[in-house]
Amino acid sequence: MEKFVLLMVMFATCWATPQDLTGKVFVFPKQTNTDHVKLLTSKKQFNSVTVCFRFLTDLSREYGLFSLATPSFTNDFLLFKPNSDAMRMHALDAHTDFLSLQYPPNTWHSMCGAWRSDNGLAQLWMDGKPSIKRFIKRGPIRGAPITILGQEQDSYGGTFDVNQSFLGMISQLHMWDYALSHGEIKRYMDNANFTPGNVFNWRALEFEITGDIFVEDMSEVM
């Protein structure tokens, strides 16, 4: 029993106190159905969601980027790259695809996804350019969230598909429980002075790492 507990402690690395990751990146170096980053928050209801982050990959297949599940819905809020020039956004297990996007490989991309529960409208910003607005579904997200980077949850907290795992790097992730203004999104995209996320804040992030995922200096991967 003691050996099993020790093994689990070694496998999952937990930062229970907020960490300032300014100038850092998460490195996802291999295809797997286990390795992931779990983001921690005490919030249990979201009337709107805005998620912004920067990522780099050389993948051409589908992969999950940001996966938030609750006991009610596996895909309560999900950003997923399908096998096309699109980005798929899920809310409350419904989804829509934002089309005709460009993803040059081995290039840093800045992305923000926003969804409002009152009218069900969603919008995506890719490298500073806004998409059209699309309808997904109305209604708030309720319940204790499990939020995963690097994998797409097919059950609450697990059932990962190796062929949907993310390989690459993610940095500067923030999440807000409201729809960010276009001005704030532009400031994020421009790496200017913006309001940090009140759900997940890259400058004060609580997270757990499972498997071979690394935190490295941005200067070492640019």
HELIX and SHEET records of a PDB file:
HELIX    1   1 GLU A    2  PHE A   11  1                                  10    
HELIX    2   2 VAL A  162  GLN A  164  5                                   3    
HELIX    3   3 HIS A  182  MET A  189  1                                   8    
HELIX    4   4 MET A  218  GLU A  220  5                                   3    
SHEET    1   A 8 ALA A  12  GLN A  19  0                                        
SHEET    2   A 8 LEU A 205  THR A 210 -1                                        
SHEET    3   A 8 HIS A  36  LEU A  39 -1                                        
SHEET    4   A 8 ILE A 146  LEU A 149 -1                                        
SHEET    5   A 8 TYR A  63  ALA A  69 -1                                        
SHEET    6   A 8 PHE A  77  LYS A  81 -1                                        
SHEET    7   A 8 MET A  87  ALA A  91 -1                                        
SHEET    8   A 8 ALA A  94  PHE A  98 -1                                        
SHEET    1   B 7 LYS A 129  PRO A 130  0                                        
SHEET    2   B 7 LEU A 121  MET A 126 -1                                        
SHEET    3   B 7 HIS A 109  ARG A 116 -1                                        
SHEET    4   B 7 SER A  48  LEU A  56 -1                                        
SHEET    5   B 7 GLY A 168  TRP A 176 -1                                        
SHEET    6   B 7 LYS A  24  PHE A  28 -1                                        
SHEET    7   B 7 PHE A 214  ASP A 217 -1                                        
SHEET    1   C 2 GLN A  45  PHE A  46  0                                        
SHEET    2   C 2 ILE A 141  ARG A 142 -1                                        
SHEET    1   D 6 LYS A 129  PRO A 130  0                                        
SHEET    2   D 6 LEU A 121  MET A 126 -1                                        
SHEET    3   D 6 HIS A 109  ARG A 116 -1                                        
SHEET    4   D 6 SER A  48  LEU A  56 -1                                        
SHEET    5   D 6 GLY A 168  TRP A 176 -1                                        
SHEET    6   D 6 PHE A 200  ASN A 201 -1                                        
SHEET    1   E 3 LYS A 129  PRO A 130  0                                        
SHEET    2   E 3 LEU A 121  MET A 126 -1                                        
SHEET    3   E 3 ARG A 134  PHE A 135 -1                                        
END                                                                             
